[in-house]
Every structure is written in C-alpha cells, then in structure tokens.
Amino acid sequence: MIAVNGSVEVIVERVQRIAIVGGGTTGWLAAATLGRVLSPSCYRILVIDSANYERGGFSEVALPSFHRLNQLLGINEHDLLQKTRGTFRLGARFANWGAPGERYFHAFGSLGAKLEAVPFHHYWLKLRRLGERFALEDYSTAAVAAKQSRFAPPVPDRSSVLSLYSYGYHFQAASLASYLRQYAQAHGVTRNDRRVVEVQLRGEDGFIDALLMEDGTRISADLYIDCTGVCAMLARQALDMGYQDWSPWLPCDRFVSVPCASSVDPAPYSESSAEATGWRRRVPLQHCTDDGFAYSSRHISDDEATGTLLAGLSGEALVEPSLMRLTRSCPTRFWNKNCIALTGGNPEPLEHTGLHLVQTGIARLVTLFPVSRNSPPDIEEYNRLTGMEHERIRDFLILRYKCTQRADSPFWESCRDMQVPETLRRKIELFHRCGRVAMFEEEHFGEDSWLAVLLGQNIDPMDYDPLADVLDVSEVKVALAQMRTMIKEGVDTLPTHARYLQQHCRATPGGSCT
C-alpha cells in the first residue's frame, strides 16, 4: 500500500498473514477471535496445531470477562456449556489459607452497598468492632448463592440484588479447544498439523523469516503468535524476549491433576484448599471433577505430590495423573519484532487467569493492530499495558501466600517470610492502617475481590474510614440487616445449579471427561 505524505510517497507494508503456533485452547481462542474480526478477504490466519506442543490441564476456568468473548463471537452460552461439559462459576471457595480450619469465598460481584457515599466495608468493620459477627460473605449475592449451590444469570433490573453479581465458567479443556477450532475454521482460519523443527530468522533485523516444518516445507507470515505453552518456542527459544523471574514470590512450580468420576451435583464454584506442602484444587464439570495439586518441587517430590493428590481424590480417577510445569516468570516484552507471546504469562492456576490473559492479549492486539509490519509505537504500548496487567494479577496471587498465619511446614514459613513487590507491600500496608484499598492502573480484580482476600486472609485493619461515623450506629445496623435479608430472599428464589444445567445446557452422560 502507498500512503501519500505531501509530495513523498511512503510504502506501507500491511500485516496480512498471521501464523499462530500451538493449538489447544490458547491457540484456537486467538484464532477464533482474529477470524471473527479480520476479514478472510484481507487476512490469512493459519494455526500450526501439532500434538507435540505442550497442552494445559483437563479443565479450563473462565472469569466473568469471558462474557465479552461470547458477545464478540456470538456464542450461545448454553450451547457452549453443553458441548464442553461446562458448569457455571460464581467464584471460588478457599480453605485453610489464612489459618487451618478457616474458609472464605472470593465471589464475583459486589459486597454490600455504599451508605452516604462511604464504601460498605467500613461500616462492616465498624460493627465488627462493636461485636457484630456477620460474615462478609453474607453481603455478597454470589457468595450466598454459591453456598446454597443455586444459580441463574443476573437479572437486568439494577434495583434487584439479583443483578449485583456476575459469573464465569468451568470447561472441559479438550472440548473447549475443539469448540473454538470449529468456530475459527468456519470463519476462514486454516490448520496445519505438522511440527515446527526450526525457526528461521532474518539476518538483517532478527525478525522471524519463516518456520521450517518437519516435512521440509517453509511457512512465512507477517506476524507470528506464540501459543506453545511453557516451552515458548518462538518467544523464548528463538527471539529471547527476556523474562522476569517471579519464583521468589510464587512458590509452586509444579501442578499435577487428574479427572475423577463424580456422583454428586456440580457446585457453581471451584475450591482451593491449602495443605502443608501446597494446595489442592477442585473444578466441577458435568459428570466429573478435575482434581489437582500445586506444589513446590523444593519441598516435595513429584511422586510424593502425585501420592498426595491421589490420596484425597473426590472420586475414582478416570486416567493417569498429568504433570505440568508452572512458569513462575513473565516476559519482559510480550511483543518483540514480529512475534507476540501468548504463552508464559500465567505463572500458576490459583486464580485461573490463563484464559483471561489470552483473551485480553488478543483484544489488545485488535485494538493496537499494527499499521505496518514493523510498528514500534504499537508494540511499545502493547507491552506497557500487558506488562502492567500481568503485574497486578501477580500481586493478587502473591497476597494469599504472603498473608498466611500457617506455620506448619517449611513451605508456608518461607511464604510468610518472603519480601513482596513494592506495589503489593503498599497495598497491604494501606489496608492494614485504615481499611482502604489502593487500586492501580490495569487492575483486573476490583476492590471487592481484593477485600474478599485481604479480609479472608485475616489482615485486620487498625481503623476504618471516619466518615462511617456520620450515620448513627442504629441506622447502620438496620441498613446492613436489610441488605442481608434482601440477599437471602433473592437467592431463595433461584433454582439449584444442577436444575439450571439440566434445563438449559445438559451434557450427554457417559461421554469422555478427559
């Protein structure tokens, strides 16, 4: 293309060919999104989907941000959950993280309501000082519904407590990848199932020139997207984008999981339970459960971790356990030259942010789609925003490890004693002093999410907002009691999660859960 600038003609080389290396959920989510927004008449999108590339676990978990993808792609969520053995997710229950025997919910939605423009939790903190012991979760519609295993989508009426929550999903991983692959191919994306044996770079600038395939063919593109998992074939091995080491803050470097048979109705939430040498995760699907155990190889061997997992399964194991490495690192640059890394940026599955980061990475590419094959301003802004998003999520993950009262093993002692990033240190200190939550640019988790974890991990503020003293205590007690009653009465009208699945998105029993 030729752009005319005054009397000077400038040749602009547009990006037209995109190669996505690595399939699975990551690769096909990227392909489905790009296939939807980029016209096949102008762009060619190829997914190199070889079985050699590292896959994730048996389940995938989506945060509420996944709704934006559904809307963009025009996906019917009932059809999606039926074909992926999916269930709904109102949040997660955490056990034994602050101290053994304690539990709390990180639910999706608001906590209480402001009174006289003062955030709700300051009134809750004040009444707790006066002896009231109602749980923070009693003021969360999503948490109350999750505890009762009830679910229905929020109502549009903003005056109803049944509008004040959101939800995500639990998917069977292989089925989700297959669903997205079919969607992408229906929108013009092509597939190559050969393995890349060499990444060839241009000598003059170090850009990727072509991919040499195992059958001797060469594949060239204008833009490459690396979705090859932990190995990061393009980003780490070929271009060396540089990586920040997060291992001093995120202790778990291994994750072993196995799908199990289930005879109980699936809950509308996942579970994470801290144990002496790591933590156990359960993700409910239709007709089965994905059980997993995250741990540090410095404190326990792979065989011991597998034994720990198998000893506490929720049902009969359906296949052999699968072991994955966790990256505990983050690219210094997510976009370098003509390659974007959608891999290596999800250091562990504690908050299930993997799909979210893939989704925002692709959405950011669409927003900053390069004006030419080499567009440094677009690349710089992409890296700035993506880096900040990863760091905010990193801090949210570290919080649970750092703010624990557990002292029952060297694993937890090392977590409690570690030094944390300055951004997190400031956030913890501010909250401890006065109950306020500092929110930074590019935060994914909102104030209510931070509150659920900060208070759930027993970080007790020394004081509350003095403006909470303006209202009379009796007025505050009445207002909070009304909130609890409205939430309870609203949740009581919801169907059970199992009934909603049965009526709207029931998966066929007896199929493969693996």
Long-range contacts (C-beta under 8 A, 24 or more apart in sequence): 12-371, 12-372, 13-222, 13-372, 13-373, 14-222, 14-371, 14-372, 14-373, 15-43, 15-222, 15-223, 15-369, 15-370, 15-372, 15-373, 16-42, 16-43, 16-44, 16-222, 17-43, 17-44, 17-46, 17-220, 17-221, 17-222, 17-223, 18-43, 18-44, 18-45, 18-46, 18-221, 18-222, 18-223, 18-224, 18-225, 19-46, 19-48, 19-211, 19-219, 19-221, 19-223, 19-224, 19-225, 20-45, 20-46, 20-47, 20-48, 20-224, 20-225, 20-227, 21-48, 21-53, 21-196, 21-211, 21-224, 21-225, 21-226, 21-227, 21-228, 21-233, 21-234, 22-48, 22-49, 22-50, 22-53, 22-226, 22-227, 22-228, 22-229, 22-233, 22-343, 23-47, 23-48, 23-49, 23-50, 23-53, 23-177, 23-181, 23-191, 23-227, 24-49, 24-53, 24-55, 24-56, 24-173, 24-177, 24-227, 24-229, 25-56, 25-60, 25-173, 25-176, 25-177, 25-180, 25-355, 25-358, 26-56, 26-227, 26-229, 26-342, 26-343, 26-354, 26-358, 27-225, 27-227, 28-177, 28-180, 28-181, 28-184, 29-69, 29-180, 29-355, 29-358, 29-359, 29-362, 30-225, 30-227, 30-342, 30-358, 30-361, 30-362, 31-180, 31-181, 31-184, 31-189, 32-73, 32-180, 32-181, 32-183, 32-184, 32-187, 32-189, 33-69, 33-72, 33-73, 33-359, 33-362, 33-363, 33-366, 34-189, 34-362, 34-365, 34-366, 35-183, 35-184, 35-187, 35-188, 35-189, 36-72, 36-73, 36-187, 37-72, 37-366, 40-187, 40-188, 44-190, 45-184, 45-188, 45-189, 45-190, 46-189, 46-190, 46-191, 46-192, 46-219, 46-221, 47-181, 47-184, 47-189, 47-190, 47-191, 47-192, 48-192, 48-193, 48-194, 48-196, 48-211, 48-213, 48-219, 49-181, 49-191, 49-192, 49-193, 50-193, 50-194, 50-195, 50-196, 51-193, 52-195, 53-227, 53-228, 53-229, 53-231, 53-233, 54-228, 54-229, 54-230, 54-231, 54-324, 55-173, 55-229, 56-173, 56-229, 56-324, 56-354, 57-173, 57-255, 57-257, 57-290, 57-292, 57-322, 57-324, 57-349, 58-172, 58-173, 58-174, 58-257, 58-258, 58-259, 58-290, 58-322, 58-513, 58-514, 59-170, 59-171, 59-172, 59-173, 59-257, 59-259, 59-283, 59-285, 59-290, 60-170, 60-171, 60-172, 60-173, 60-176, 60-354, 60-355, 61-89, 61-168, 61-169, 61-170, 61-171, 61-270, 61-283, 61-349, 61-352, 61-354, 61-355, 62-89, 62-168, 62-169, 62-170, 62-171, 62-352, 62-355, 62-356, 63-108, 63-168, 63-352, 63-353, 63-355, 63-356, 63-444, 64-108, 64-166, 64-167, 64-168, 65-356, 65-359, 65-360, 65-444, 66-168, 66-169, 66-355, 66-356, 66-359, 67-166, 68-359, 68-363, 69-359, 73-183, 75-183, 77-169, 77-505, 78-504, 78-505, 79-505, 80-169, 80-179, 80-505, 81-169, 81-171, 81-286, 81-501, 81-505, 81-507, 82-505, 82-506, 82-507, 83-175, 83-179, 83-507, 84-171, 84-172, 84-175, 84-176, 84-179, 84-507, 85-171, 85-172, 85-175, 85-285, 85-286, 85-287, 85-288, 85-507, 85-511, 85-513, 86-169, 86-170, 86-171, 86-172, 86-176, 86-285, 86-286, 86-505, 86-507, 87-169, 87-170, 87-266, 87-267, 87-268, 87-284, 87-285, 87-286, 87-497, 87-501, 88-151, 88-167, 88-168, 88-169, 88-170, 88-268, 88-497, 88-500, 88-501, 89-167, 89-168, 89-169, 89-170, 89-268, 89-269, 89-270, 90-142, 90-143, 90-145, 90-146, 90-151, 90-165, 90-167, 90-268, 90-269, 91-142, 91-143, 91-146, 91-269, 92-269, 92-270, 92-271, 92-272, 92-351, 92-352, 93-146, 93-269, 93-270, 93-271, 93-272, 94-271, 94-272, 94-273, 94-274, 94-400, 94-456, 95-271, 95-272, 95-273, 95-274, 96-273, 96-274, 96-275, 96-406, 97-272, 97-274, 97-279, 97-400, 97-404, 97-406, 97-456, 97-457, 98-403, 98-404, 98-405, 98-456, 98-457, 98-458, 99-404, 99-405, 99-406, 99-458, 100-406, 100-408, 102-456, 102-458, 104-136, 104-137, 104-452, 104-455, 104-456, 105-137, 105-140, 105-142, 105-143, 105-146, 105-147, 105-269, 105-452, 105-456, 106-449, 106-452, 106-453, 106-456, 107-137, 107-140, 107-142, 107-143, 107-146, 107-165, 107-269, 107-452, 108-142, 108-165, 108-166, 108-167, 108-168, 109-140, 109-141, 109-142, 109-164, 109-165, 109-166, 109-448, 110-140, 110-141, 110-164, 110-165, 110-448, 111-136, 111-139, 111-140, 111-448, 111-451, 111-452, 112-139, 112-140, 112-480, 112-483, 113-483, 115-471, 115-476, 115-479, 116-467, 116-470, 116-471, 117-467, 118-465, 118-467, 118-468, 118-470, 119-447, 119-465, 121-435, 121-451, 121-455, 122-435, 122-464, 122-465, 122-467, 122-468, 123-464, 123-468, 123-471, 123-476, 123-479, 123-480, 124-480, 125-435, 125-461, 125-464, 125-468, 126-464, 126-468, 126-469, 126-473, 126-476, 127-473, 127-476, 127-477, 127-480, 129-464, 130-473, 132-477, 134-480, 134-484, 136-451, 136-452, 136-455, 136-456, 138-484, 138-487, 139-480, 139-483, 139-484, 139-487, 140-165, 140-448, 140-452, 140-487, 141-165, 141-487, 141-490, 141-491, 142-166, 142-167, 144-487, 144-488, 144-491, 145-268, 145-491, 145-494, 146-267, 146-268, 146-269, 148-491, 149-265, 149-267, 149-268, 149-496, 149-497, 149-498, 150-268, 150-491, 150-494, 150-495, 150-496, 150-497, 151-268, 151-494, 151-495, 151-496, 151-497, 151-500, 152-494, 152-495, 152-500, 160-490, 161-483, 161-486, 161-487, 161-490, 162-490, 162-491, 162-493, 162-494, 167-268, 168-352, 170-266, 170-270, 170-283, 170-284, 170-285, 171-285, 172-285, 172-288, 172-513, 174-514, 192-219, 196-233, 199-233, 199-234, 199-237, 199-238, 201-238, 201-239, 205-337, 206-239, 206-337, 207-337, 207-338, 207-374, 208-234, 208-238, 208-239, 208-337, 208-338, 208-339, 221-338, 222-338, 222-373, 223-338, 223-339, 223-340, 223-370, 223-373, 224-338, 224-339, 224-340, 225-339, 225-340, 225-342, 226-339, 226-340, 226-341, 226-342, 226-343, 227-342, 227-343, 227-358, 228-343, 229-343, 230-324, 230-325, 230-327, 230-343, 230-344, 232-341, 232-343, 232-344, 234-339, 234-341, 235-331, 235-336, 235-339, 235-341, 235-343, 235-344, 236-344, 238-339, 239-336, 239-337, 239-339, 241-331, 241-332, 241-333, 241-334, 241-336, 241-339, 241-341, 242-331, 242-332, 242-333, 243-329, 243-330, 243-331, 243-332, 243-344, 244-329, 244-330, 244-331, 244-332, 245-328, 245-329, 246-328, 246-329, 246-330, 246-347, 246-394, 247-328, 247-329, 248-418, 248-419, 249-394, 249-398, 249-401, 249-402, 249-418, 249-420, 249-421, 250-326, 250-328, 250-347, 250-348, 250-394, 250-397, 250-398, 250-401, 251-296, 251-298, 251-401, 251-411, 251-414, 251-415, 252-278, 252-279, 252-294, 252-295, 252-296, 252-326, 252-328, 252-348, 253-296, 253-297, 253-298, 253-325, 253-326, 253-328, 254-294, 254-295, 254-296, 254-297, 254-302, 254-305, 254-323, 254-324, 254-325, 254-326, 255-292, 255-293, 255-294, 255-295, 255-323, 255-324, 255-325, 255-326, 255-348, 255-349, 256-292, 256-293, 256-295, 256-302, 256-305, 256-306, 256-309, 256-321, 256-322, 256-323, 256-324, 257-281, 257-290, 257-291, 257-292, 257-293, 257-309, 257-321, 257-322, 257-324, 258-290, 258-291, 258-292, 258-309, 258-310, 258-313, 258-317, 258-318, 258-319, 258-320, 258-321, 258-322, 259-285, 259-288, 259-289, 259-290, 259-291, 259-317, 259-318, 259-319, 259-513, 259-514, 260-288, 260-289, 260-290, 260-291, 260-313, 260-314, 260-315, 260-316, 260-317, 260-318, 261-287, 261-288, 261-315, 261-316, 261-318, 261-513, 262-287, 262-288, 262-289, 262-314, 262-315, 263-315, 265-496, 265-497, 265-498, 266-497, 266-498, 266-501, 267-497, 268-497, 270-352, 272-350, 274-404, 274-406, 274-412, 275-308, 276-408, 276-409, 276-411, 276-412, 277-304, 277-305, 277-308, 277-409, 277-411, 278-305, 278-308, 278-411, 279-350, 280-309, 280-312, 281-349, 282-314, 285-513, 286-501, 286-506, 286-507, 287-507, 287-509, 287-510, 287-511, 287-513, 288-315, 288-318, 288-513, 289-314, 289-315, 292-349, 294-326, 294-348, 294-349, 294-350, 296-411, 299-409, 299-410, 299-411, 300-411, 318-513, 318-514, 319-514, 330-387, 330-390, 330-391, 330-394, 332-387, 333-383, 334-361, 334-382, 334-383, 334-386, 334-387, 335-379, 335-382, 335-383, 335-386, 336-379, 337-374, 338-373, 338-374, 340-365, 340-382, 345-386, 345-390, 347-394, 347-397, 348-397, 350-397, 350-400, 351-393, 351-396, 351-397, 351-445, 353-393, 353-444, 356-444, 357-389, 357-390, 357-393, 360-386, 360-389, 360-444, 361-386, 385-442, 388-440, 388-441, 388-442, 389-442, 389-444, 391-421, 391-423, 392-423, 392-440, 392-442, 392-443, 392-444, 392-445, 393-444, 393-445, 394-421, 395-420, 395-421, 395-423, 395-424, 395-427, 396-444, 396-445, 396-449, 396-450, 396-453, 398-424, 399-424, 399-428, 399-453, 399-454, 399-457, 400-453, 400-457, 402-428, 403-428, 403-454, 403-457, 403-458, 403-459, 404-457, 405-458, 428-454, 428-459, 431-459, 431-461, 432-459, 432-460, 432-461, 432-462, 433-461, 433-462, 433-463, 434-461, 434-462, 434-463, 434-464, 434-465, 435-461, 435-463, 435-464, 435-465, 436-465
